[in-house]
Amino acid sequence: MIAYIKGKYTGKTPNSVIVEQQGLGIEIQVPQTVFPELPPVGGEVKIYTCLRWTDDGPSLYGFAGKDEREIFQMLIGVSGLGPKGALALLSFLSTDELRFAVLSEDEKKISKAPGIGPKTARRIILELKDKLKIESTQPDAGSDVILPADSGNGPDERSDAIEAMVALGFGSTDAYRAVQSLGDLTGMNSEQILKAAMKKLV
């Protein structure tokens, strides 16, 4: 596996970047999130990569960080999604937003991505929720900071609080994010969690 490519950034297309390395111009397909991270043409760039083989030959996919590459690898394992769909989804949602959407079962948010319908969104949630179950991202702490999802109080109390917030009209992703932002929930029941989380959103 090619873990990353480091070289001179020489140009781009609407869906890829070209990196020159040891005299070779390597075209790497990327999500739109990579473009704002690029240096001026001629500058040095480091792209984390994932190599995929199909009947048409090899394709190289690239990402700004390891976390984005890891999520991509999970997404292409979802039945019927494929690399193009995974790139489209990562162009529409950040890895943090996708985690929150999957863990809170926010089908509506995922299905807003180009080419991702409700059926595919449900499949993504079904197939990835268990894989992301022990991970969550702390809001505003950067995409590389991952906290154990089971820290603090039991998951049932958190889930009850999230469900109650959704019933009160809050979006499921916002509810999940608010509860996770509370940190240590030891000793708190679902009603106390609900009240504390709602203060984050009002």
Secondary structure, DSSP 8 states (H G I E B T S, - for coil): ---EEEEEEEEEETTEEEEEETTEEEEEE--GGGGGG--STTSEEEEEEEEEEETTEEEEEEESSHHHHHHHHHHTTSTTTHHHHHHHHHHHS-HHHHHHHHHTT-HHHHTTSTT--HHHHHHHHHHHTTTTTTEEE-TTS-TT-EEETTSSS-HHHHHHHHHHHHHTT--HHHHHHHHHTT---TT--HHHHHHHHHHHH-
